[in-house]
Structure formats: structure tokens, C-alpha cells
């Protein structure tokens, strides 16, 4: 498994406007090939927003970076200071701490 952590600041809109924009498009994320889950992040006090994406594998994570959804996020005029970081998941300790529901416990 692999994880993307995306953060950005809002520019020219507030959190309510942001929520009104993203809630209708959430189903498009749910249909991304290889996406196990996406957790949407918001910290109004620091104006920091983003998401934590859990992918089945590195290939799915990299394929997402070629999609219209990803490119739209990167070009969104209401987002500034966008950072995207990818990580491999250490599956054994993650399984022990129940960190990712998609990692099955061995039989």
C-alpha cells in the first residue's frame, strides 16, 4: 500500500465555500481505481486543508497523478501552497495498530 498526504491553504474562499465545492465531487474520488480510502482534512484556524489517500499500491497512486481530478486540484485557483507527499506503508506495524482497514490480518 501507498499513501498520499496532500495539504494546501485556501485563497479567496472560506471553509464553507470549500465544503460546498468538494462535497458534490467526493463520489468521483470514491470511484478512483486503486483508492482504498480518502480522509478529507480541515483546520480552519491555520487555513490548512487537504486529504490522506490510501492506495492499493504505488502504481495506483502514480496513476492518480495523471488524472483530470489530480490536475484540477493542482490548478485550482482557490488552493495555494499545495504539497503532495507519497509514502510506502509499513504493513506489519500498521496491521498491528489497525492503521489501514484495507490491510488484512493474516489467517
C-alpha positions in Angstrom: 0.0 0.0 0.0 0.9 3.6 -0.5 -0.3 6.9 0.9 -0.6 10.4 -0.5 -0.7 13.3 2.0 -1.9 16.5 0.4 -2.1 19.9 2.1 -2.9 23.3 0.9 -4.2 26.7 2.0 -7.4 28.2 0.8 -7.2 31.5 -1.1 -10.2 33.7 -1.8 -12.7 31.3 -0.3 -13.7 30.3 3.2 -14.2 26.8 4.6 -18.0 26.9 4.0 -17.3 27.7 0.3 -14.7 24.9 0.2 -17.1 22.4 1.6 -19.8 23.4 -0.9 -17.3 22.8 -3.7 -15.9 19.4 -2.5 -18.9 17.6 -1.2 -20.5 17.2 -4.6 -17.3 15.9 -6.1 -16.5 13.4 -3.3 -18.2 10.5 -5.3 -15.7 11.0 -8.1 -12.9 10.2 -5.7 -14.7 7.1 -4.4 -14.6 5.7 -7.9 -10.8 6.1 -8.5 -9.1 2.8 -9.4 -7.0 1.5 -6.6 -8.1 4.0 -3.9 -8.7 2.3 -0.6 -9.9 5.4 1.2 -9.6 9.2 1.3 -9.8 11.2 4.5 -10.6 14.9 4.0 -8.7 17.3 6.3 -9.6 20.8 7.5 -8.1 23.1 10.1 -9.8 26.5 9.8 -7.6 28.1 12.4 -4.4 27.5 10.3 -6.2 27.6 7.0 -4.8 24.2 6.2 -6.9 21.7 4.2 -6.2 18.5 2.2 -6.5 14.8 2.3 -4.9 11.5 3.2 -5.3 9.0 0.3 -4.6 5.3 0.9 -3.8 3.4 -2.3 -3.6 -0.3 -3.0 -0.2 0.1 -4.5 2.3 2.6 -5.8 1.1 2.1 -9.4 -2.5 3.2 -8.4 -1.0 6.2 -6.6 1.1 7.2 -9.6 -1.8 6.7 -12.0 -3.9 9.1 -10.0 -1.3 11.8 -10.6 -2.2 11.5 -14.3 -5.9 12.0 -13.8 -8.1 15.1 -14.5 -9.1 15.1 -10.8 -5.4 15.5 -9.7 -4.6 18.0 -12.4 -7.7 20.0 -11.4 -6.6 20.1 -7.8 -3.1 21.2 -8.7 -4.5 24.0 -10.9 -7.3 25.1 -8.6 -7.1 28.9 -8.2 -8.5 28.6 -4.7 -5.6 26.5 -3.5 -2.1 27.8 -2.7 1.0 26.3 -1.1 -0.1 22.8 -2.3 2.2 20.0 -1.1 1.9 16.4 -2.2 3.9 13.7 -0.5 3.9 10.0 -1.2 4.8 7.2 1.2 5.0 3.4 1.3 3.0 1.9 4.1 4.9 -0.3 6.6 2.3 -3.0 6.6 3.2 -5.2 9.6 3.2 -2.5 12.2 0.2 -0.8 10.5 -1.7 -4.1 10.7 -0.9 -4.3 14.4 -2.2 -0.8 15.1 -5.2 -1.2 12.8 -4.0 1.8 10.8 -5.4 0.8 7.4 -8.6 -1.1 7.2 -7.6 -2.4 3.8 -4.6 -4.4 5.2 -6.0 -7.9 6.0 -4.9 -9.7 9.1 -3.1 -13.0 8.1 -5.1 -16.1 8.8 
